[in-house]
Amino acid sequence: MAISPNVDFTAGQILTATQQNQFPRGIVSFAQVVTTTGLTTTEAVQITSSAFTAVANRYYRVTYYEPLIQIGATTPSFLAFRVRLTNLAGTVLALSEPEPMPNPSDGQIVVVQFVTTFTAGSTVLVATGATGSSTASAYGAATTRRQLIIEDIGTA
């Protein structure tokens, strides 16, 4: 599953459409949340979602970034952040389960990042969060932007 490399060019060569199509296309979808979301013991909390039109045989890098997670008065048994396909009940594409900080005033950063391909067509990715027990919050503000970014990084 190696990324198709571009070739080296020498003076006088012509750049073809096939070669041009191997280049990355950059950000294809971006969602940002600047409000706080309370997390509960069930994974019924959709933090954000992002829709785009996927192209077959291309790699996509998906990055879900949570800049500030804080627990409630008691430490939850676990924290879980996932990127799912389609909706809250969709297929889990990637997850991160960071160790909860024992002190409620401590903050934590979570990043879920992966590279994959998608079936061609309309695609929706959903970022979710949950705790094993107790409560936690994913904080969002102008200085703590919670983001879901999808980038096209080239041909598969």
N, C-alpha and C positions, 0 to 999 in steps of 0.2 A: 504494500500500500504506500508506495513512494510517490511523492509529488512529482509530476512531470516537469523536468527541468527545461528552462529556456536554453537556447544555444548561444555560443559566442558568435559575434558577428565580426566580419572584417570589412575594410573599406571597399565600397562598390557593391556589396550584397544588398538585396532587396528584402525588406521585412514583409513576410507573408501574413495573410489573415490567420492561418493556422498557428503561426508563431505568436501573433498578437493575442489570440484567444487564450494562450497559455498564461498570460500575465494575470496577476491578482486584480480583482475588480474593486477591492476595498470594502467599506462598510455598506451593507445592504439593508440593515435594519438597526434601529437604536431606540431603546425605551429608557426613560429616566423617571425616577420617583423622588420627590423631595418632601414627602410626608412620612410619618411614622406608622408602622404596621405592627400591631400586637400579634405575637405568635402564641399558639395554643398547643394543647397536647395532640390534637388531630391535624392532619395536613389539609385543612380546609381553607388555608390562607393563601390566596394568590397574591404574590407581592407585585409582580408586573408581568406583562406579556409583550411579545413582539411578533408581528406578522410580516412576511416577505414572500416573494415568488422564487422558489428554489429552481436551479438549473441542474439537470442530471449531469453526472460525471464531473462535478466540481467539489473541491474541499471547502468546508466552512469552519471557521474558528468561532466558537461561541464562548463568550465571557459573561459571567454573572458576578457582579461585584456588590458586596454589602460592606459599607465602610464602618458601620458601628452597630454591633449587637450588644445589648445589655440584658442581663437576667433580672428576674424579679427578686423578691425578698429571700427566696430559697433557690438553691441551685437545681436546675432541671437535670434529669437523668441523662439526657442527651440533647443535642441540637442537630437538626437535619435540614439541609438546604439542597433543593433539587431543581434541575431543569427538565421539564417534561414536554412531550410532544402533544400538541392540540389543546389540552385542558387539564384541570386538576386531577383527573383520573387517567390521564394519558401515560404512555410509556415513559419510564424514567430513562433519560439519555445520559445523565451524569449527576453525581451527588457529592456533597461534602458534609462530613460529620465532625466538626471541630469539638474539642473538649471544652465544656462550659467552664468559664472562669468562676471560681468560688465566691468572689466578692462582687456584690451587686453593683458597686461603683466602677468596676473594671469594664473596659470595653474590648471588643474583639472584632477583627476584620475577617470576612469570609470571601474567598474567590473560588468559583467553580468554572473551570475552563477545559475545553476539549475540542478536538478536531474530528469532523465527520462529514459524510455525504448525505444528501437527502434525495428522495424521489422528486422528480420534476413537478412543479405546481405550487399552489398556495400552501404555505407552511406557517404554523403558529407555534411558537415556543413559549412556555409558561414557567416562570420562576416561582417556587414555593418554599415555605419554611414551616418548621414544626419543632416542638419540644417534646421530650419524653414524659415530662411531668412539670408541674409548676408553670411559670410563664416567662416570657422574654419578649424583647421588643427589637425590631429592626428600625433604627432611627433614620429619618430622612429630613434634610433641610438644605438650604442653599449651599452650605459648606460640607454636607454629607450626602452627596448625590448617590442614590442606589441605581445601578445601571445593568441593563441587559443589552449586549452588543453582539451583532452577528456580522462577521467579515467573510467575504469571498477571498480565499487565499490562492486560488489557482486550480488547474485541471487535475483530476484524479488519475 
